[in-house]
Amino acid sequence: MSENTHDKLPIRMLHDRVLVRTDSPEGERRSGGGILIPATAAVGRRLAWAEVVAVGQNVRTVETGDRVLYDPEDRAEVEVRGVAYVLMRERDLHAVAADRFQGTSDSTGLYL
């Protein structure tokens, strides 16, 4: 599926490339208990969630609209129409949220 559904972006992804929009801006975040964690706090390698907005014609496991887990350190950023996106290869994705698979008997919540 190479059709872009996010406001008809003026970009077409090639091969196995995936374009995603991050869920939250980098910087301060809150813990589950509501504690504010500054952007400068040292944490281990932390993966991030993003929404897929465009895929190349050779992408087989994700679709536009899927939520994916990726490593923010392994990314290339691009700005399209003033919005920052992350460009990566499909193989650089770690997991896909299984929202579209809800209701299946063997659903674990994520698939790799």
N, C-alpha and C positions, 0 to 999 in steps of 0.2 A: 504494500500500500504506500504509494509515494505521494498521495494527495495531501496537501496541507490543509488542516481545518482550523488553524489558529489565525483568524482574521485574514485568511488568504495571504500568508507571508510571501514576499517577493523573492523567495529562495526555494530551490528544489534540491533535496538531498540526493547524493549519489552513493552508489554501492552499498556498503554496510554502515553508513553514517547515521547517527541519531542526534537530533537537536532537542534539547530539553530546557525547560524553564525551572529554576530552582524554587522550592517551596517558600523559603524564607531568606531574607538577606543575611549575609555574614555579619558577625558582630556579636553584640550582647544577646544572650538567650536566657531562658528561665528553666530551672530544674523542675522535676515533677512535683516537688514540694513548694514551688513558687520562689525559690531563691534566685536572684539575679546573678548570672555568671558573666563577668566581663569578657570582651573579645580577646584580651591579652592573657587570659588564664590558660595555663598549659594543660592540655588534655592529650590523651593518647590519640592514635589515628581514629578519626571519627568519620563514618560514612554519612552521606546526606541523601535526602529524598528529592525527587524532581518529577515534573510532569512532561511526558513526551509530547512535543508539538509538531514534529515532522520526522519522517523516516525515509531512508533510501530504498531503492527497489530490491535490494538483496537482504534486507532485514527480515528475519523470519519469526522471531519470538516476541516482539513487542509491537504495539499499535499506537497510533496517536491517541492521547487521552490516558494511557497507562501511567501509573506512578512507579518509578524505578529507583533503585538504590545504587549509588555510585560513589567513588572515591573523589572528593573535591580536589585532591592534590594532582590527580591525573586528568586534567581537563584543559580544553582550549575554549576561551570565551570569544563570543562574537556579538556585536550589537547590530540589531535590525530594527529600523524605525524607532530608535531611541530606547529599545528594550534589550537588556543583556540576556543572552542565552549561552548555554554550554553545548559545545559540539564534541562528540566522541564516537568511537566505534562501538558497534553492538557488543563485541566481546569484552568491552570495559565496564559493562553493566554487571552488577553483582546479583540483583534479584528484581523481581517484578511483583508488586502488590497484586493479589489475586482477587480484586473486586469483581471482575467479570466472571470469575469461577465460583462465586458464592452459590450455595445450594448443591454442589457436587458432594458426594459422600466421602471422597478422599481429599477434600480441600484442607490444606495445612495453613492457609493464609498467605503463603509465599511459594513461588516455584522458582527454581534455578535454571 
